[in-house]
Amino acid sequence: MNNIQHRKQADGEWYRKPFLEQMANIGSEVYRAINWRNKGNEEYAQLAFERSLELFDLSKNSKLTFPQYKELLRMREIWVDFFKYDNQYHSTGESINRYFMYTTIASKTL
């Protein structure tokens, strides 16, 4: 990985986090990307989008169960489709933020 933004996470800390905590952290970057885009700051939105992808990709290398891995990859696909492509799943910023809000709530119950 070139130009890693989450260096401490990539050095091993990320892999010790439970899946829901990883998803909640990804959700923070997703929220920032959506928020910056809504404010019209495409540069900051793009940077947050790239950081979110970095965290998704770090999670792909975690020890996940098959259902967790499947959920991670599906959510990444939906997120990229919404932010960069045709939005074939008809997602909204609100629906994506809601999904990650629930993962954050669930991570707090661990």
QUIMOFEN-V789793 format. One record per backbone hydrogen bond with DSSP energy under -0.5 kcal/mol. NH is the residue of the N-H (numbers start at 1). CO is the residue of the C=O. Records with the same first field share a line. If there is no record, write none. Layout:
BEGIN
NH=CO, CO
END
This chain:
BEGIN
7=5
10=6
11=7
12=9
13=8
14=9
16=12, 13
17=14
22=18
23=19
24=20
25=21
26=22
27=23
28=24
29=25
30=26
31=27
32=28
33=29
34=30
35=31
36=32
37=33
38=34
39=35
40=37
41=36
42=40
45=41
46=42
47=43
48=44
49=45
50=46
51=47
52=48
53=49
54=50
55=51
56=52
57=53
58=54
59=55
60=56
61=57, 58
62=59
64=62
69=65
70=66
71=67
72=68
73=69
74=70
75=71
76=72
77=73
78=74
79=75
80=76
81=77
82=78
83=79
84=80
85=80, 81
87=81
90=87
96=92
97=93
98=94
99=95
100=96
101=97
102=98
103=99
104=100
105=101
106=102
107=103
108=104
109=105, 106
110=107
END
